[in-house]
Amino acid sequence: MNYTINSKSELENFITHNWNKINDFLDTLADGLELPFYNSVDIRESKNKFAPVDNNLYPAGFNNVCFLDLNITAERMKNEILKLNPQAKRIAIIPESHTKNLFYLDHLFTLASLPKKYDFEVDIISPDEKLFEETDELDLISKSEYELKIIKGWTEDNEFKSKNGSYDLIILNNDQSQPLDVNWNEINNLVYPTPNLGWRQRTKANHFIYYKKIADQFSNEFSINPDLLQARFKLADDIDFHTKEGLDNLAAAVSEIKSNIQDHQNIFIKANQGTYGMGIMVVDGPEDVLSMNRKIRNKMNIGKNKLKFTSVIVQEGVETVLTHDGGPAEVTIYIIGGKPVGGFLRANPLKDSQGNLNAKGMVYQKFCISEIHEGHDHKAKEGVYSILARISTIAAGHEILESKK
């Protein structure tokens, strides 16, 4: 097919000068969908393309959002809460259980502070009994020395409660790679995002299948070469990294992707379920799969909370052109109710431009996008990231729809 927009610079120019038209079209694609309450999208930018490479439905990292963006973030969260429950007053956040991660506690403190700006009562509660073996509440100090409290939560009469009572809305911030002992189908509280897309159910392949569908629709509408917006990928199933079963099929999938990209590009192999940068390896070709040593196979075998990886996506490596303090970097955009509110750069001086940056050595650089909003044209690269994040979020809306069927 002959496209009008065939280069990265043409794409940037088009988005810069057609901001309102583009967002109006994305609004039509999102119409009728339940979009995630909040989410974050990781985006890589190479010399030739932009490509979302991950979408987290239970995001950590709100502490890395630019201070100037926190006001719009809080306002969007208020609007989203009131859209879900116009009478909402009392909010509970259910966090991850790794309370010794002091950076995560920075995030929790920031997340809880957002609804508080609009006078919602906010508790951080957890039904994880292991956290409360000696007490019913934890008094914690975060990396930035914020004080926060996690109190014991439980279900009673099909409702989440704590010693402070019941709640009008539950904000879930636990990806359930280790499922919580909760029968979510019987809970009467409003719980968002949906607990049905934790990493025991959700797959990355399914997200990218939907992403490709939405990105192709977007590209066709505006005569954009769809390769400018996405990384090629393929699913490889029935793998046991411990016994080496299925590695031949994985190598074949790597070979197929390799044949459709440039020689210098690497390939990412990612666990189909899971997050926190775990279960990821970068290879040059199929021979790297077949010669994988035990240490690498062990890393790919088990992820967070002992989740065993038996399925992976093989994804085109997008070599980043972004840098921060001399290290390669990638963009993360935060979204509330389907609209971008903030973001940051994730950089890692210990990695090269084709590596997995979500690993030991990573650092964060905040940047502000509050001036990038609908109703105004702009000349900022962040606008491109925002559009891709919206497309990825609409794809997540289709995941939510599928999970309810």
Secondary structure, DSSP 8 states (H G I E B T S, - for coil): ---SB-SHHHHHHHHHH-HHHHHHHHHHHHTT----SEEEEEEEE-SS-EEEEEEESS---GGGS-GGGHHHHHHHHHHHHHHH-TT--EEEEE--S-TT-HHHHHHHHHHHHHHHTTT-EEEEEE--GGGGSS-SEEEEE-TT--EEEEEEEEEETTEEEETTEE-SEEEE----SS--S--GGG--SEEES-GGGSTTT--HHHHHHHHHHHHHHHHHHHTB-GGGS---EEEE-S-BTTTTBTHHHHHHHHHHHHTTS-TT--EEEEESS--TT-SEEEESSHHHHHT--HHHHHHHHB-GGG-B---EEEEE-----EEETTEEEEEEEEEETTEEEEEEEEE-TTS-TTS--SSTT-EEEEE--TT--TT-----THHHHHHHHHHHHHHHHHHHHHHT-
